[in-house]
Amino acid sequence: MNKNNLIDDVAKKTGLSKADCGKAIDAICKSIAGALTKGNDVRLVNFGTFRVAKRKATKGRNPRTGKPINIPASKQPKFRAGKVLKKAVNK
């Protein structure tokens, strides 16, 4: 499912226009990204939790040349599914 399919599905289930659903989905995504940028978790009860995980700097190897390279520390967005979502997927 892509964004357009999601907008269509939400519009059918809510009776809202596709334009309004598109704006709502964009706003939700921006709100989640904004919270994660500030270092906050986003918990959606019965769905899951979005959080930021920190990865330490490591050393790796370039697969083509075999030369060692430094991989810098970074922050990665993560999602952990809630019980209800896990149960729905495993039916």
FENNORBEL-V411719 format. One record per pair of residues at least 12 apart in sequence whose ideal C-beta (glycine too) atoms are under 8 Angstrom apart, sorted by the first residue. I is the first residue (numbers start at 1). GAP is how many residues later the second one is. D is the distance in whole Angstrom. If there is no record, write none. Layout:
# FENNORBEL-V411719
((I:GAP:D) (I:GAP:D))
This chain:
# FENNORBEL-V411719
((3:22:7) (6:19:6) (7:14:5) (7:15:5) (7:18:6) (10:14:8) (10:15:7) (32:18:6) (35:15:8) (36:14:6) (36:15:7) (36:16:5) (36:41:6) (39:13:6) (44:38:7) (45:37:7) (46:36:5) (46:37:7) (46:38:4) (46:39:7) (47:34:8) (47:35:5) (47:37:7) (47:38:5) (48:31:6) (48:32:6) (48:33:4) (48:34:5) (48:37:6) (49:30:7) (49:31:5) (49:33:7) (50:27:7) (50:28:7) (50:29:5) (51:26:8) (51:27:5) (51:28:8) (51:29:7) (52:23:5) (52:24:7) (52:25:6) (52:26:7) (53:22:7) (53:23:5) (53:24:8) (53:25:5) (54:19:7) (54:20:8) (54:21:6) (54:22:8) (55:18:6) (55:19:5) (55:20:7) (55:21:6) (56:17:6) (57:13:7) (57:14:6) (57:15:5) (57:16:4) (58:12:8) (58:13:5) (59:12:7))
